[in-house]
Amino acid sequence: MHSLTDLSSQFGNVLVLAATYTSKIPWLSELVTRDQISWYLGRTIGFLEKIEPASKTAKVDMEILQELKTNLGFGDAREEIQSGTSHSS
């Protein structure tokens, strides 16, 4: 099991990857592929989902990443999690 510190770091890392992926600077945005950002978002949302009942911070972080995933065009992350497909994106 990951510690809350590890998950907080992972949350921050995913935000940086998303910023890189959506960058207007061509060479920067090429560093992160669509498959990579989708995988990291799904993985991190999945980890946060497991601990969110015990952590208000994890719940907020998860909701932020779900919204980010939706905004990036990966579908409604909340529906995917409820149907158990959040790791298949």
C-alpha angles and dihedrals in degrees: 000000000000121000120241088250091056091049092047089053091047090050090053092046091053090051090053091048090050091050089050092048092051096041118132088218104095099212091047097049090050090064093074122047126211090248092052096051091044091051094047092047092050093045095049094044088052092053092047091047090059095055102029094098088063099039129051089195092055090050092053092044090050092050091050092051092046090054091046091051091051092046091052089057101254093127129256104324092196091060091046092052092048090051093045097245101110092113096051098068 
